[in-house]
Amino acid sequence: MLNYEEELKKFKPSLEVEEIEDAVYQEDLTDLSDLLKQVMEQSK
């Protein structure tokens, strides 16, 4: 049987996940509100 507390102590997050997280936060991504603003500007 697994000892979950011991397994959790051994757990280390993947470095890839941390790298992806940093890249996402640094990137200026277009969201829905940006798209709506562009559509409204083009329709004028």
Secondary structure as a PSIPRED ss2 file (coil, helix, strand):
# PSIPRED VFORMAT (PSIPRED V4.0)

   1 M C   1.000  0.000  0.000
   2 L C   1.000  0.000  0.000
   3 N C   1.000  0.000  0.000
   4 Y H   0.000  1.000  0.000
   5 E H   0.000  1.000  0.000
   6 E H   0.000  1.000  0.000
   7 E H   0.000  1.000  0.000
   8 L H   0.000  1.000  0.000
   9 K H   0.000  1.000  0.000
  10 K H   0.000  1.000  0.000
  11 F C   1.000  0.000  0.000
  12 K C   1.000  0.000  0.000
  13 P C   1.000  0.000  0.000
  14 S C   1.000  0.000  0.000
  15 L H   0.000  1.000  0.000
  16 E H   0.000  1.000  0.000
  17 V H   0.000  1.000  0.000
  18 E H   0.000  1.000  0.000
  19 E H   0.000  1.000  0.000
  20 I H   0.000  1.000  0.000
  21 E H   0.000  1.000  0.000
  22 D H   0.000  1.000  0.000
  23 A H   0.000  1.000  0.000
  24 V H   0.000  1.000  0.000
  25 Y H   0.000  1.000  0.000
  26 Q H   0.000  1.000  0.000
  27 E C   1.000  0.000  0.000
  28 D C   1.000  0.000  0.000
  29 L C   1.000  0.000  0.000
  30 T C   1.000  0.000  0.000
  31 D C   1.000  0.000  0.000
  32 L H   0.000  1.000  0.000
  33 S H   0.000  1.000  0.000
  34 D H   0.000  1.000  0.000
  35 L H   0.000  1.000  0.000
  36 L H   0.000  1.000  0.000
  37 K H   0.000  1.000  0.000
  38 Q H   0.000  1.000  0.000
  39 V H   0.000  1.000  0.000
  40 M H   0.000  1.000  0.000
  41 E H   0.000  1.000  0.000
  42 Q H   0.000  1.000  0.000
  43 S H   0.000  1.000  0.000
  44 K C   1.000  0.000  0.000
